[in-house]
Amino acid sequence: MVKRLEEAILKAESLSERDQETLAGIIEAELSDDSRWRARFDETPAVLAKIVERAKSHYRQGSCREL
């Protein structure tokens, strides 16, 4: 565990039980949210590759116009 996290945990131990529960909920929510974002970004390259291929196909077909 990194020193900064150890220090934060030491500070959290001095909080009331209620505040510790609240903090634990916040940390769990952040970690869960981070996992969801990471999963979404893992899917992104495949999605982007499909979009690029579709754009190239439209360009080759001459169905694109300048903005």
C-alpha positions in Angstrom: 0.0 0.0 0.0 1.3 3.4 -0.8 2.2 5.8 2.0 -0.4 8.4 1.0 -3.2 5.8 1.3 -1.8 4.5 4.6 -1.9 8.1 5.9 -5.5 8.6 4.7 -6.6 5.4 6.4 -4.9 6.5 9.7 -6.9 9.8 9.5 -10.1 7.9 8.7 -9.7 5.7 11.8 -10.1 8.8 13.9 -13.5 9.5 12.4 -16.8 8.5 14.0 -18.2 5.1 13.0 -20.9 6.8 11.0 -18.4 9.0 9.1 -16.2 5.9 8.5 -19.3 4.1 7.0 -20.0 7.1 4.8 -16.4 7.3 3.7 -16.3 3.6 2.9 -19.4 4.0 0.8 -17.8 6.8 -1.1 -14.6 4.8 -1.8 -16.6 1.8 -2.9 -18.7 3.9 -5.2 -15.6 5.4 -6.8 -13.9 2.1 -7.3 -17.1 0.6 -8.8 -17.5 3.6 -11.1 -13.8 3.4 -12.1 -14.3 -0.2 -13.0 -17.3 0.6 -15.2 -15.4 3.4 -17.0 -12.4 1.1 -17.6 -14.7 -1.6 -19.1 -16.3 1.0 -21.3 -13.0 2.3 -22.6 -11.8 -1.3 -23.2 -14.7 -1.6 -25.7 -13.9 1.8 -27.3 -11.1 0.7 -29.7 -13.3 -1.8 -31.4 -16.2 0.6 -31.7 -13.9 3.3 -33.0 -12.4 0.9 -35.6 -15.9 0.2 -36.9 -16.7 3.9 -37.2 -13.4 4.6 -39.0 -14.1 1.7 -41.5 -17.6 3.0 -42.1 -16.2 6.6 -42.7 -13.6 5.2 -45.1 -16.2 3.3 -47.0 -18.4 6.4 -47.4 -15.3 8.3 -48.6 -14.4 5.7 -51.1 -18.0 5.7 -52.4 -17.9 9.5 -52.8 -20.7 10.0 -50.4 -18.8 12.4 -48.2 -18.8 16.2 -48.5 -16.5 18.9 -47.2 -17.7 20.8 -44.2 
